[in-house]
């Protein structure tokens, strides 16, 4: 994987400074050799109209990838659900703790996952019923197909653990909302909820209880409220549920599906012409010819390189001074997701493109139900290598009311590393050993440590990985940083 070094940045800055001092007439066209004199510049061949057009299409295609990332991310999850036999207004769930076969982006393998996929296009308003937090607890959020939070649910959500009937309204809905419902207006027809049924412990018995509790969730059209039909649950546990991002022409095929089925939001109308440039017209089939397909393939790859470079810079502002952990979302994006981009002077599609290239889900109230810290590097500033062994020491008295966990992901895909027996360890892992001071050591590497498998997250040689630390039911010492998560250290 290519890396952008400090030297490269310095060199680029220096060259840019020199370039700014040149006269405009001396600047070479992209892809053309640099002119050494003014006469050379005049002699440089002009681009043909076809070349200019192709360059414009590729530039626009790169921007389309960046802009369309959250919708494509959603569509890929929905298509994976369809392959399982799921349909609109049904719930995909995992009947055990998920393993590597859940190939969504940075999923949580330490809770029972449920993904209700809703569509109000033909069904009208749709009801999502969350049970009260009596025999269990749900943490999660309801989002539109652009992955903008409509509301959080459960004890950290608007129902405050009492349970509630969340009513998802289609675009332009004007009918009165019946009493007893929590109204969620949406500018889109499609969307989903990411719900986690939280374990009381990692025992097989408590996993089964969390699954049973999750089956109390209901999803149905409001038109059936007087006599709802049974909610359909589709189990994904033994299927490869692949929603990783394809950086080629398939990205645009997926985006076309979303454009054809969803209205343009007012904030996105400036994208209509760029989309047409890459062959995506609302109401028309997407049939790129061979030349356009090649351009789209090249643009998707370029977009991936651009996103990867910006992704690395996310970690340049550490959560703890001088450390490697960082909050993996930029503040401007968090604000936009929580307010449905209400600020008229802010629309952070660049941070959004980066975020939904490695993750899915957004919360209406970040940090209320869960909190995240992420790292790509060890204490010495080296990228985490799947062929080496590392240790993370989690101090005693972690500031959580539910659990903490540490999960390893493939840097290349941001999904769980394939073909491994498990991907994480948590404060609820059965058999996990503690040190005398109450701290817990978690090892990452290709071989189990002497401490035992319960304290080990396996990795694979030949690739890099990243680690996401989760804190469910986060408490004040995490926020005021009086409790600090140490950096991951390589073990010789």
Secondary structure as GFF3:
##gff-version 3
##sequence-region A 1 492
A	DSSP	alpha_helix	6	20	.	.	.	ID=ss1
A	DSSP	three_ten_helix	24	26	.	.	.	ID=ss2
A	DSSP	alpha_helix	38	43	.	.	.	ID=ss3
A	DSSP	alpha_helix	49	83	.	.	.	ID=ss4
A	DSSP	beta_strand	90	93	.	.	.	ID=ss5
A	DSSP	beta_strand	102	103	.	.	.	ID=ss6
A	DSSP	beta_strand	112	119	.	.	.	ID=ss7
A	DSSP	alpha_helix	120	123	.	.	.	ID=ss8
A	DSSP	beta_strand	126	130	.	.	.	ID=ss9
A	DSSP	beta_strand	138	144	.	.	.	ID=ss10
A	DSSP	beta_strand	149	154	.	.	.	ID=ss11
A	DSSP	beta_strand	164	169	.	.	.	ID=ss12
A	DSSP	beta_strand	182	185	.	.	.	ID=ss13
A	DSSP	beta_strand	190	197	.	.	.	ID=ss14
A	DSSP	alpha_helix	204	214	.	.	.	ID=ss15
A	DSSP	beta_strand	218	221	.	.	.	ID=ss16
A	DSSP	three_ten_helix	222	227	.	.	.	ID=ss17
A	DSSP	beta_strand	233	235	.	.	.	ID=ss18
A	DSSP	beta_strand	241	242	.	.	.	ID=ss19
A	DSSP	alpha_helix	249	261	.	.	.	ID=ss20
A	DSSP	three_ten_helix	266	268	.	.	.	ID=ss21
A	DSSP	alpha_helix	271	277	.	.	.	ID=ss22
A	DSSP	alpha_helix	290	313	.	.	.	ID=ss23
A	DSSP	three_ten_helix	314	316	.	.	.	ID=ss24
A	DSSP	alpha_helix	331	339	.	.	.	ID=ss25
A	DSSP	alpha_helix	349	358	.	.	.	ID=ss26
A	DSSP	beta_strand	370	375	.	.	.	ID=ss27
A	DSSP	beta_strand	390	394	.	.	.	ID=ss28
A	DSSP	beta_strand	400	410	.	.	.	ID=ss29
A	DSSP	beta_strand	424	426	.	.	.	ID=ss30
A	DSSP	beta_strand	440	445	.	.	.	ID=ss31
A	DSSP	three_ten_helix	453	455	.	.	.	ID=ss32
A	DSSP	beta_strand	456	458	.	.	.	ID=ss33
A	DSSP	beta_strand	465	474	.	.	.	ID=ss34
A	DSSP	alpha_helix	476	479	.	.	.	ID=ss35
A	DSSP	beta_strand	489	490	.	.	.	ID=ss36
###
